């Protein structure tokens, strides 16, 4: 087993498709596609590609640390009590454990993610 893993930004396999739960949906009708590409340490570390269509949802990280690199699209993140921050293709950011706020997809977004629980 190789310890080097390439993350493919345009995966060819079928994604897992989902929608936000009613407790997370704020506005719009966003849908999500996830292409998991690797998991380690019994699923505590996950990497892959994720895509969302326009809409606004509640983001609650709990104990999860998430690194994101935006491949395409535009989003706006607003931490509870904070100011909105806009991210677009080429931008990277981290949501640390305990983060709560809103995720607004302005233009369909695709990102590479790495989560650690």
C-alpha angles and dihedrals in degrees: 000000000000120000090209117086126186115208111215111214092200104042117192098207123090115274129229105252124210147152130223116268116253090253090059102040115101102165143342127023105277122179128197135215122194128191106188109202106175142006130189141179094032093310096310091117118046134176134183147101126296131188132191134186121222119297141093127264140173112256117208116172099183106180094343125114112204130190115194132189114191113225097178142346133040131273137176120213121194118187113212106273092010140099123267116266121200122215128186140168111324095022123118131194144165129229107202127211110285095031113147126174144093130306113202117188106206097174122015104282132208121190142173109233138194118189128188119191 
